[in-house]
Amino acid sequence: MKKTSQVSRSGRFSREVGADVAQFTQSISFDSRLWRHDILGSMAHATMLQKIGVLSKKECAAIVRGLDAIGREIRAGKFKWQAGLEDVHMNIEAELTRRVPAGAKLHTARSRNDQVALDVRLWLRDEITFLLGEIAGLQRALVSLGEKNSGVIIPGYTHLQRAQPVHFAHHLLAYVEMLERDCERLWDCHSRVNICPLGSGAIAGSTLPIDRALVAKLLHFTDASGKVQLTQNSMDAISDRDFVVEFCAAGALLAVHFSRLAEDVILWASAEFNFIKIADAYTTGSSLMPQKKNPDIAELARGKSGRVIGNLVALLTLLKGLPMTYNRDLQEDKERLFDTADTVRATTRLLAAMLHHTKVNPAACAAAASDPALLATDLADYLVRKGMPFRQAHHAVGAVVGLAEKTGKPLNKLTLAELQSVNPVTGTKFFGRDALGVFDLKRAMAKRNLTGAPGTKEVAKQLARWRAQLS
Ligand code: ARG
């Protein structure tokens, strides 16, 4: 390992660290991906140092040029990262200083503690924006699939037992709603990510008259009204990772939503349901069973929620016993954060692509939705309309279901006399000729039009609302 430690090891150290120590303590293997934001932060910091007279105009320009050149090399894959330089901050600063002597002034009034907090905030701010775009894409995929199958009705399930009929699109739109709440949570988290910690130093700010607001403005740390957002306590600012936890918590719930969607897709794709067919390109085969077509994307979406939940727990555990302020433990936050961000983003994209390549089997859906038992509740509502208290109506229809089971007839094939027979006293009063009309599925769906209900008109309205909102 090269001796490259001038940047952080002061005159106080008599020896270099051993290779095993360097390997154990390095973070360059994973934090190098912060390079773009590290460079942007340094450019803003240098600009401010020039404004307050720490750097001359020439020095500042040379530093910005040097950082820009380093950035280009990194992007082109030509930059040599050095493990001996520990992390992304020291790698870039050391190389800059090697090329531009004034680089030695760049760390004035700055510590890696506020620098890393800045870099992660800048990185996460972008990441949230990208993720929100991907989630909107998935929402659009769900809406499209619903629109293409707007006439399809399936059983809705509670306890995984057939409950009541719903438009297939209504089921899909349930996920659009969940994803919208995920977006709101991510935006909310964004408002707390978007606060500039630079100027907090190692723990206690600086005695130099730096201009925190200028740096924050240059890096767009402003709220919707343009007000500059600065952290208000230097100790909190350098040890705060709440925003990482918040993102990973929002990510965990997002992953749980993916997992539930995946589970529905997996069930629907089974021979038993047969509601959907996922295109070959989005399924995989079995190495042994030639007939298999497996919904692996959905299975992995479900499976990956485990690691995303794990990342959140790891972060909370990491933070819970930390004394103020910065402790090196905090370096462990990044892999968990990156893993959550990468996992949820990839899953969002793949689920959207899979849904765009999924076809619904209308015949199988219609066959399942034609089960008249799905409309037993409608028969109870019919009795309520005739004046029967709901509890009695529930009981009477229970008896009708029992009779249907006993006689081996579907509910809608019982005769009026059979319906009336379940209550010799009130049966004839409440069950009329029109009673069996409740089993007309189309009419039943036309009746479900409360706000948020799965009926024909309401679902069409909701599809149109989402289409407009997402375009
Ligand atoms: N690589 C470090 C981290 O990710 C940067 C901050 C190091 N600070 C320090 N005082 N050693 O946390």
Boltz pocket constraint, residues with backbone or C-beta under 6 A from the ligand:
constraints:
  - pocket:
      binder: B
      contacts: [[A, 27], [A, 31], [A, 87], [A, 112], [A, 113], [A, 116], [A, 326], [A, 327], [A, 328], [A, 330], [A, 331], [A, 332]]
      max_distance: 6.0
